Each structure stands twice: as structure tokens, then as C-alpha cells.
Amino acid sequence: MSEAPGSPSWEKAKAAGLRVMTTPEAAAAANVVMILTPDTVQAEIYNRDIAPHMTAGKTLMFAHGFNIHFKQIAPPPDIDVTMIAPKAPGHRVRELYTEGVGVPALVAVYQNASGQALERALAYALAWAA
């Protein structure tokens, strides 16, 4: 999980047993980068902290397609770009997850560099809902 050091969620995430990193650290370490910030700040965060680490073979995921659809984020051509969009607010998704259930979601593939983007997005959704 990526958080801003000192944010209220930083210690909460650590207490929940999650490995917490800054956004650039997480983007460098991950094969799959899921952006779950508000649409209004996604492009800035992507360009500053994530884009330098999006190397060939990685997957960039979103929970909402605004910044891809309106070309505010321009991912490199050699990565997969997908969306898993839960149909509930984030706090409710987390609440239901802790109860062992999920919510309906939409899936979309914007860029299929690997030839397996849909399968990887569905695997992410399945793991997220499990």
C-alpha cells in the first residue's frame, strides 16, 4: 500500500499489517500499480511518482477511467492498462472485504501490451473480492 508519510492512513495501514511505502517506492517495486486517488490529482501523481517506474511488462490499473479517457495520463505502449471499477464507495468496498464479500464491478481494457490484460484484470478483481 502506498501512502503519504505522516498521513492519518499511514499508521492505520501499518497496524492492519500492510507493507506501507511512498508512491515512488511502491511504483518501482510493483508489477501492478493500481491508482486509487481522486481523479483531480491522478495525473500529477502519475507523472511525478509513477511514470518513471512504468517499465515494459507492468500493469497500470484504475478504479475509474476519467484520466485515461480524457488523455490526462499517457501510459507507455509496452504496459497493460486496465480498469476494475467497484460499484460502491471505497469505505464500503473495504468494509465488505473485511466481512469476506465483495461488490459488483466493471472491467475494461484500454491497452493490452501483454496479450493477457483482461485475464490479469479479472485475476486482480477475483483476489480483491476474495
C-alpha positions as CSV (number, residue, x, y, z in Angstrom):
1,M,0.0,0.0,0.0
2,S,1.3,3.4,-0.9
3,E,0.5,6.4,1.4
4,A,1.9,9.8,2.1
5,P,4.2,9.6,5.2
6,G,2.6,11.2,8.2
7,S,-0.9,10.9,6.7
8,P,-3.7,9.5,9.0
9,S,-3.8,6.4,6.9
10,W,-0.1,5.6,7.2
11,E,-0.2,4.2,10.8
12,K,-3.7,2.7,10.3
13,A,-2.4,0.7,7.3
14,K,0.7,-0.4,9.2
15,A,-1.5,-1.5,12.1
16,A,-3.6,-3.6,9.7
17,G,-0.4,-5.5,8.7
18,L,0.1,-3.9,5.3
19,R,3.6,-3.0,3.9
20,V,3.4,0.8,3.6
21,M,5.6,2.7,1.1
22,T,5.7,6.0,-0.6
23,T,4.2,6.1,-4.0
24,P,7.5,6.2,-5.9
25,E,8.8,3.2,-3.8
26,A,5.6,1.2,-4.5
27,A,5.6,2.0,-8.2
28,A,9.2,0.9,-8.5
29,A,8.6,-2.4,-6.6
30,A,5.3,-3.4,-8.1
31,N,4.4,-5.3,-11.2
32,V,0.8,-4.0,-10.9
33,V,0.1,-0.4,-10.0
34,M,-3.5,0.5,-9.0
35,I,-4.3,4.2,-8.8
36,L,-7.0,4.8,-6.3
37,T,-6.6,8.6,-5.7
38,P,-9.2,11.2,-6.7
39,D,-9.4,11.9,-10.5
40,T,-8.3,15.5,-9.9
41,V,-4.8,14.6,-8.6
42,Q,-4.2,11.4,-10.6
43,A,-2.3,12.9,-13.5
44,E,0.0,14.9,-11.2
45,I,0.8,11.8,-9.0
46,Y,1.2,9.6,-12.1
47,N,3.6,12.0,-13.9
48,R,5.7,12.8,-10.8
49,D,5.8,9.5,-8.9
50,I,4.6,6.6,-11.1
51,A,5.5,7.2,-14.7
52,P,9.3,6.9,-14.2
53,H,8.8,3.4,-12.9
54,M,6.3,2.1,-15.5
55,T,8.6,-0.2,-17.4
56,A,7.8,-2.8,-20.0
57,G,5.5,-5.6,-18.8
58,K,3.9,-3.8,-15.9
59,T,0.2,-3.2,-15.5
60,L,-1.4,0.1,-14.7
61,M,-4.9,-0.1,-13.2
62,F,-7.6,2.3,-12.3
63,A,-10.9,2.2,-10.5
64,H,-12.3,5.0,-12.7
65,G,-11.4,5.7,-16.3
66,F,-11.6,9.6,-16.4
67,N,-7.9,10.3,-16.8
68,I,-7.3,7.6,-19.4
69,H,-10.4,8.5,-21.4
70,F,-9.6,12.2,-21.4
71,K,-5.9,11.6,-22.0
72,Q,-4.7,13.3,-18.8
73,I,-2.5,10.2,-18.3
74,A,-0.5,8.8,-21.3
75,P,0.9,5.4,-20.3
76,P,3.8,3.9,-22.3
77,P,2.8,1.5,-25.1
78,D,4.6,-1.5,-23.6
79,I,2.4,-1.9,-20.5
80,D,-1.1,-3.2,-19.9
81,V,-3.7,-0.6,-18.8
82,T,-7.0,-1.8,-17.3
83,M,-9.8,-0.7,-15.0
84,I,-11.6,-2.5,-12.3
85,A,-14.3,-0.2,-11.1
86,P,-16.2,-1.3,-8.0
87,K,-19.8,-0.1,-7.8
88,A,-19.6,1.2,-4.2
89,P,-17.6,3.9,-2.4
90,G,-14.2,2.9,-1.1
91,H,-15.1,2.7,2.5
92,R,-17.9,0.3,1.7
93,V,-15.7,-1.8,-0.5
94,R,-13.2,-2.1,2.4
95,E,-16.0,-2.8,4.9
96,L,-17.4,-5.6,2.8
97,Y,-13.9,-7.0,2.1
98,T,-13.3,-7.4,5.8
99,E,-16.6,-9.3,6.0
100,G,-15.4,-11.7,3.3
101,V,-17.7,-10.4,0.5
102,G,-17.3,-8.1,-2.5
103,V,-19.3,-5.7,-4.6
104,P,-20.1,-5.8,-8.3
105,A,-17.5,-4.1,-10.5
106,L,-16.9,-3.1,-14.1
107,V,-13.8,-4.3,-16.0
108,A,-12.2,-2.6,-19.0
109,V,-9.0,-3.0,-21.0
110,Y,-7.5,0.2,-22.6
111,Q,-4.1,-1.3,-23.6
112,N,-3.3,-4.9,-24.0
113,A,0.5,-5.0,-24.4
114,S,0.9,-8.4,-22.8
115,G,-2.0,-10.1,-24.6
116,Q,-3.2,-11.0,-21.2
117,A,-4.6,-7.7,-19.9
118,L,-8.2,-8.9,-19.4
119,E,-7.1,-12.1,-17.7
120,R,-4.8,-10.1,-15.3
121,A,-7.6,-7.6,-14.6
122,L,-10.0,-10.4,-13.8
123,A,-7.4,-12.1,-11.5
124,Y,-7.0,-8.8,-9.7
125,A,-10.7,-8.5,-9.3
126,L,-11.0,-12.0,-8.0
127,A,-8.2,-11.6,-5.5
128,W,-9.7,-8.2,-4.4
129,A,-13.1,-9.8,-3.9
130,A,-11.9,-13.0,-2.1
